[in-house]
Amino acid sequence: MPKAQTFAPWHIVDDLHLNVTKFRNVDTNDPMPVVMTELGDGSVHRAYDLGRHSWNRVEIHVTLEFSHDQRRDVLPPGEDANAALKPLVSIRCSRTKLRLARTLEQASEQKWEGSFVLERDALLGVARIKPMIVRTKRRTRSGHRGFARELGAIVAEGPASDLRIDESASPFEGGLYVAWEDFATSNDPFRRAHPDLLYDVDVDWSEPRLMLNKAFDDVHVLLQDERPTSSVAKSTRAAILAHVGSAALGHLFHAAATDVFDDEESGERTVPDGWQEVVLRRLVPHLYPEHSSQHGRMNALFDDLSTPDGRRSLERRLASALQSDQLDAKVIRAIMVGAGS
């Protein structure tokens, strides 16, 4: 059954599902067999690994279903959905600031489809595609409160899918820019001076970067293989990802906490918009499980950051939080799967 939620001032359906049916290399006209990974029920459901292929332009064909029940949830009785609404796909790349929207055409009574071309030079890291339904005209009739009426209003949306443009994006799920390079020849002086490091967390950018050392050929091959066949490879891969993920997230937490500031207008402690807020809000449920609200957790974090005793207590909480986030029972079982081999 469709799920409708009420966000003032109108109803929004939140269970649209966008399916990618095929990829095509525009320059060679060849189909691209792209590996798809199911990520679960979060805001990003799937990831498509385009980084394993060489291409300059790729055409992506998608389909979207928008049922009669979903339409009834977002339109007042008597309004024609085909005249009032338009399905489209939003395409965004946070690294390059690319923002696109492509409309879909009706293929059957409850199905829409379309295709769009992306330029490789316009993308970096991970691009994200997301389905939505918007109003194409303003509703002028009064009455029927709770339904959108403005032109361009979003009345339905669904989970996004990641397009992993670079092969380096595949080991870790979304959010963090990941790249491989040979540290010995890096343009970064720190990495060049430490050629034996496996990874480096670089926060000297508008968004942080997790750099992995391509000099470790075996690690590079292992992390790019999302479905290793041997139990030893599976457990080794899980252990490396858990270690690097925990260390990187801990580093990002400390960097984000350092950027917390006192807002002069409100007089309250504030987190900068961007990756800092994402990192802190990801960890505070693990840091302060005794608080039932996100507001209470953030206030507890601000209190601990303000005193030496609080910071000492926070370090112990952080060790626990990183384990909860990166080393849960499922990961531990994956690490131990090769122990008996």
N, C-alpha and C positions, 0 to 999 in steps of 0.2 A: 504494500500500500504506500502511496506517496505520503511524504511527511511535509506538512505545512507549518511554518512558524510565523508568529506575529512579531514583527519588528516595527515599532512605530515609524511611520504611520500606515503601513500596509503589510499584507500577507506576502511571504516569500517561500517558495518551494525550494528545498535545499538538497534534493536527491537526484538531480540530473546526472546522467552517466554518459560521458564522451568516450567513444571507442575509436582508436586509431586502427584503420583497416589495412593500410599499406603505406610504404615509403618508396619513393622512386628517385634515383639519381637523375636530375634534370639534364645534365650535360652528356651523360652516356645513354640515357633513356633505359637504364637497367633497374630492375627492382632491387631494393635493399632489404635483405633479411635481418631485421633488427631484433636483438634480444630484449624481451620485456620482462620486468620483475614486478611482482605484486608486493606492495609495501604495507598493506593493511588498511585499516579503516580511518586513518587520520585525514588531514586536509589534503594530502597527496597520496593517491591510491596506487599509482603505477609509475614506473620509470622505464624509459626506452633508451638503450645505449647506442647512440649514433657515433660515439667516439671510436668505435672499432673499425669504422669505414673511412675511406678517403673520398671526400666530396666537396664541391664548391657551392652547389645549390641542391636542395632536397625538396621534393614535393611530398606533402603529407596529406593523406586522404582520411577524413573522419566522418563518423556518423553519430547522430544524437537522436534519442527518442524522447518525445514530449507527449505524454498520454492525455486522453480526455479528462481523466481524474485530476491530473496536475493542472490542466488549464482551468478547470472549474474552481480549483483552490485559489487562483490568482486573478480571475476575472469575474466581474459581477454578472448575474444572469442576463442573457440577451446580447452580450457583446461578442462580436466575431473575433476569435483568436487570430485567424489568418490576416485580418485587417489591422489588428491592434498590436500584435506582438511579432518579434523577429528573433530567431535563435542566432547566436553568433559564438565565435571562439575568441577568447582573449589570449594573446601571446606576449609574454614578457621575459626579458632577460635582465636581471638585476645588475650584472657586471657591465653591460654595454648601455643600459638604460633604454633598450628597445621596448617600445610599446605599440602593439598592433591589435587590430580587431578585424576579424573576417566573418562575414555573414554566411549562413548556410541556406541551401535551397531545399524545398520540400520534395522528398522522394516518394512518400506514401502518406497515408492519412495521419500517422503518428510518428513518422520518421523523417529526419532531415539529414542532409549530407553536403559535403563540400571539400575543397582542397585548397591548400595555400603553399606558397614556395618561400623557403627561408634561405637567406644568404649566409654562408659559413662565416664570412668576414664580419657580419653584424652580430655575432654571438660569441659568448665566452662562458665556459663552465657549464652552467645548467640554465636552460630556458624552460619556461613553465607555460603550459596551455590549460585553459580552464573554460568550461562551457557556461553560458548564461543566456537568459531570455530577457529582452528589454522591450519596453513600450515604444512603438514607432509613431504614435500620435497621442495627443493629450485627450483625456476623457473629459468631456464638457458637461455631461449630465450629472446632476447632484444626486445625493443619496448613495446607498451601498457603501457605507463607511468601512474602512479597513482594506480597501483595494487601492492599488497605485493608480494615479491619474496623470502624472506628469510625463512629458516626452523624455525618453531616455531612462526612465526608472527601471531598475533591475527587479524583476519579479520572480526569477528562478535562477538557481546556480547549482553547481555540483563540485565534487572534489577535482583537484587539478591532477595533471600528469607531468612528470619531469621529462624533459628531453636532455639527456646527458650528452652535451656537444663534444666535450673532450673526454678521452678515455680515462683521464685522471679523475673524473668526477664519479666513476662507478663504485669505488670501494665504500664510500660513505654516503648516507642518505641525505640529500638536499641540504640547503642552508649554508654550509661552509664551503668556500671556494677551495678546491683541492687541485694541486698540479704536481707533476713529476719534473725533476731536473737533475742533472749530474751536479752535485754540490761542488765538486772540484773545479768546475768551470762556470760556476754561478756568477751572475753580475752582482749578487749581494755579497759584500765583504765578509759578513759573519759566516754565511754558509761556505764560502770559498775557503775560509780559514778553518772550517770544521768538516772536512770532506768525508769523515767516517760516521757522521750522524745519520740516523735513519730518517728523521723528520725534523722540521722546524716550524714553529708557529710564529708567523710574521704579522704583527698588528700595526705596522707602519703604512697602512692603506686605509681607504675609506671603509673597506670591509676586510676582515682578517683573512689570511691565507694559510692553509696548511700545506707545506711543501714537503714532498716525499723524495727521497734520494734514489734516483734511477740507477745509480752505480750498483745498488743491490739488485742485480738482475733477477734472482730467484724470487725475491719479495715482490718485485714489480709484476712478474708473471703470475704469482700466486694471488695477489690482491685483485688483479684484473679478471681472474677466473671466478665468476659468481657461483658456479656449481662444480667445485672440485669433486672428483670421483673417489679418491682414497680417503680413508678415515684420518690418516695422519695429516694430509693436506687440509682437510676440513677443520681439524682442531688447531693446527698451526695458524691458519688464516683467522679463525675466531679469536685466538689469543693475541695476534698482532693488532687486529682491529680494536679489541677491547683495551689493550695497553695504550695504543696511540690515541684512541678516542678519549680515554680517561684523562690522559696527560694534556691533550689539546684543550678539552673542555675546562679542565682545571686552570690552565693558563688563561683562557679567555674569560673565565669567571673573575680572576684577580684583575685582569686588565679592565673589565667592565665595571667592577666595583670601584676601581680607582677613578673612573670617569663620573661617578655619582656626584652631583653638585647641589648646592643650595639655590633654589629659584628665588630671585630677588623680589618678584612680584607676589608670589604666593607665600614665600617664607618657608616652603617645604622642601625636603630633599627630593631630588628628581633624577630619573635615569634618562640619558640621552635617547632620542628616537634612533632606531636602527639596530645593529647587531647586538649592542650592549643590552638593550631591553629584551631582545629575544633570548640571550644567554641567561640573564638573571631570572626571567620568568619561567624558563625551562627548569631551572634548578631549585627555585624556592619551594615548590611542593615537596621535594625530597629533603630540603634543608630544615623546613619548619612544618612537619606533618601534623603537629599539635594544633595548628591554626586551620580553621575551616575555610577561610576566604583568602583570595589572592591579595587583597588589600592588607589583611592582617599579616600575611607572610612577608610582604614587602616592607611593612613598618618594622617587623621584627628584624629583618636584615639591616635596615637603616640604623636601628638601635645598636645592633652588634658592631656595625662598622664605626660607630662613634666613640667607642671606648676600647682601651687595650685589653681588658678582660673579655669584652664582647668579641673582639677579633680572635683571641685565643680559642674561645668556645666555638667560633665560626669555623676555624680550621678543622676541628674534629667533626663538626657537622658536614663540612665539605667532603671530607674523606668518605663519610657514609653516603652522602648524596651522589658522589661520582660512582660508587659501587652500585647504588640503586639504579642509576641511569644507564650505566655502561656494562655492568657485570651482574645482571640478574640471573635467575636460575637457568633460564634457557641458554644464555651465553656460557655459563659454567658447564652445562651438559655438553654443549658443542665443543668446548675446549677439551673435555675429558673423553670425548668419543674415541680419540686415537690412543688413549692410555693403554688399552689392552692389545693394541696392534703390534 
